[in-house]
Every structure is written in structure tokens, then in C-alpha cells.
Amino acid sequence: MPKLTLGKPPRRRPGRIVMILALLMVAFVLWGALRRGPAPSMVIESERPAVGAATKIVARFSEPSRGLGTVRLEVVQGEKSVVLGEQRFPRAGSFNPTRGRFTPQAELSATVGRASEEWLREGELVVRATADRIAGPLRSKAQVVVERRMQVRLRPPRLELESRQHYVREGGAGVVVFRVGEGVDRSGVRAGTVESLSYPRPGGSTGERFALFAIPWELSDPAQVRLFAEDDAGNRVELPFVDVFKKVPPRADTLELTETFLEKVVPAIASATPGFDARGRLLDQYLRINGELRRSVLAQIAALARDSEPHVLWKGAFLQMPNTQRRSGFAENRTYFYQGRAVDHQTHLGLDLASTERAPVPAANSGKVVFAGWLSIYGNAVLLDHGYGLLSLYGHMAALDVKPGEMVGKGQRLGTSGSTGLAGGDHVHLEIFVQGKSVDPLEWLDEHWIRDNIATKVNLPG
Ligand SMILES: [Zn+2]
């Protein structure tokens, strides 16, 4: 363009035409830029995909060059619309940009739902965010509008029990098969505060699901065990489904903490735990290991359980390590004594199996190795994923023969027994987890229990 206006054309007439055309083009570009003005950008975010009793919605507005003017958030359903929020901001002027005084970003948030908008009906709802443009003699005032269509769901979701005869016990496990309606995005079993989430039933029809669930050992009220379903609008329904709930009498045990035992276990665990507070007496350090470390490793296992494969990787009863005696059992309440004084209480959540020293440890069932290495209070340990949230743990081992990611068959050697971690003598601590919660391993060692309570209910190979 500058070439055309500055250069000296050989003939006058065509030059004039070119110049006029160029000026027209400049004017057109300027007019376009001024008319359009900077367009604010907007995004609508919602806490849930659908609207129910109360769903939080946020609209974010942004216009960094000249600032925002008026912004608005509203909901529209049919003929009715309600403004949820509106704000007006001063802007930078066209020829005197007062940077710092205008508002480049803003946010309007509101809770939408039947709780506040009684007029809402089931069906579609439009959430609309509006921001105006800078208007002027040449500029379009057309507002910028962003809409988000959402479903309004006001009824509790459909939930139908399909399986029968649910016999459960404190600290036990089970399976329940059920069907859910449209829009359900979370379902399973709630036992107290512990949730066992469901999976689609293998080979099942639309909406058919099953949950492999845990009954926490500390839960004694059967009314707290419920099937639940929650839809994408937050509507929730719960159903009782347990036919028989067996209480398990508490079992107590005592453990003497000797100086020899503390000297064996405390420094080994402390040095293998990054960030461990190794101050104070051996007993104080032991209490931190038995308390804080025990809780944190259980949380670590629960996190691994969330990535469990949605497939059955196991078949039939779990194997008890051959030629072993069962020592401590599941959910034993241990009182720890030091110099004749009770210093700690913890619950033992596995089955202790003792054989000869350095005995081969077989996989109790087929599965995938998800952890093999040092695991805090469990010492050298292997964790197997059997699918659908079912995991088995082998603790206190001397040597490990497997690596994470490996698939192992039932009976395959995982390593050798030992007394690493919080262990006095050579033994294997077998612990079974269902959805990250420890359950009684004895049920899983019993082929009749598996067949009647798990395999036949969900048509798993058993
Ligand atoms: Zn144990």
C-alpha cells in the first residue's frame, strides 16, 4: 500500500484510481475494526452436568483490551427467565485508555435449582451469559451471548434391586445386582460412610450394574447398609437390601512391646520412610509408626484400589499359603503393653499365616501385580489386583520375585516369607481389600462362600 501511494507512477490517471481504491480499503478496514470493537469472551461452568435441587453455576467473562461493560447471568425455561446476577463496570475510553481502572475479568455465580426456583420444571433449561460490546456511532451494540443447555431433573433416580438373599457379616463382603435409570452417574453400596461403587454387570442390559461391596469391621448397625444411586443433578435414592446381617463378637488380643522388638522394627522402618520424624524414645517412634504410618499406608492402598481393572482377573476360592497355621485373625483389637502399661490400641486387619522361615509365598488367586516393594508397616509387600476393586496384600516378606504390571496365576510364587516391617517373627500377613476397605480374608478362602455370595449372583466364573 505505501509503495502505491509514495511511488511515482509513470501515468497519472491509473495512479489516481489506485490511490482512491487504497483509501477506500483503509476506510473499510478501519470501519470494520471500529464497528466490531473488542468482543468479550465468556464461559459457563457448572458443578454438575444437570440441574436438580441446587446446582452451582459460574459464568466467567473476560475482555482484556478495553474492559468489560455490563455482564449478566440468567436462566430461561419456556417463557420464563430470571436474572441471577448482573454487574456494570466502567471501561477504558477510546482515545484515553485508563489502564488499571477498567475491569478485564469478572465472574457471576449463582445456585440454580428447585430449592430457589420453584417454577422450574423437568426438561431443558438454558443458562445464558450476556456481555455488551462497546457501542458508538459506527459500532454495533450487538451483545455477545453464550448459552448452555442443561437438563432439569427433579425426581429421585430409578433404582431397582435385582439380586436376592444378601447375607452379610461385620467385616465381610458381598455382591448386589441392580438396575438404575437415566442420568445416574454414581451408584453402589453405602455402609456407614464407606461407599463401594458399582460397575456395569458383565453381559448385562442397559442400566444393569453390580457392586462388590465391603461391610466395614467397625460397622454394627445393619440399617446403615444401603444401595444408593445418584444422578447427574445430585438427586439421590437409597434402598435397604440386606436380608441377614451377622454380628461378629469382638476379639481382643494383647501384644507385649519388648525393647528387643522395638530395636528390631523401629530403626528399619524409620530409615525406609522418607520424612519420618525419628525423634524421641524408640517407643514414641513406634507409636507414630503404628498410628500415623498405618493410616497413611491404608490410604495409599485405597488409592491403588480406585484404579482396579474393571474385569474379573480371579477364579474360584483364594488359596491359603500351604502348610501354614493361622495366627492372628481379622479385626482383632490389639492392646499394646510396654513395661506393664497399655500404650496403644490398633485393629489387626489381616490373617497372619506362619510356616517355616523363608517359605515360598504363592499368589492366593490370579491377578495383576500393582505394587511390589517396601510398603511401610507391611515391610516388603506385594499387592495384587483381582479386578472390580478386589485386592490382596502379602506383607512382611523377605524377598520379592515379581514386579508391578506383571500378571500372575493362582499359586504362582510371589517371593519368600520373612519378618520385615512391623513383624516379630517370620510369617505372611494376608489382607484382602474390597474397594480399598479391609475385609475378612476367611470368606475369600471359602469356595462355598464365594460361589453362593459372589459368583452366582453376578455370573462370574466361580
Ligand atoms: Zn498381620
Boltz pocket constraint, residues with backbone or C-beta under 6 A from the ligand:
constraints:
  - pocket:
      binder: B
      contacts: [[A, 328], [A, 348], [A, 350], [A, 351], [A, 352], [A, 428], [A, 429], [A, 430]]
      max_distance: 6.0
